[in-house]
């Protein structure tokens, strides 16, 4: 995913969150003294395998579909095997707007258990979200870091490819 596309997704998430966003041009807004542009550092690439999707469940304004996570892999700073989990996808506006969440559990290559909660927004095929990582050992620091993710559902809807990035100060 290009940086520009990632930035656009991030802006959409901010707008959807209801937080105030400065929409003035860069020339019109001033940086405060000492402010920094954040840096993204990739920490993993994941392949999450999905089971069969449930029949749509009606919810206010749309429908919800659920699928079991049937395993997967993580490669990078955070490496390991995903053993199970659940994926919940809420579709609104005839499927044009999507809110998703994926909860995955597994074991790192070092044998440590982990839990990853991903919550995102976007379209049916491509999503941008926030990750919460619960893990111990030398990666325990991830629990206190802001981690964003780009997630893409495969065309056959049997897997999700996710890239996780830690947002850091320069």
HUVENCOR-V963275 format. One line per field, one symbol per residue. psi: psi as a letter, one per 30 degrees, with the letter a starting at -180 (. if undefined). A space follows every 50 residues. Layout:
psi: ???
This chain:
psi: kleeeeeeeeeeeeefffkkkjglleefkkklkflkklkkjkflkkjjkk akkllkkklkgblkkkkkkhaalkkaejkakkeaakkkkkklhhgfkkkl kkjklaklffgkllkkkkkllbaeeklkakkkkjlaafgffffgljklkj kkklfggflkkkkkkkkll.
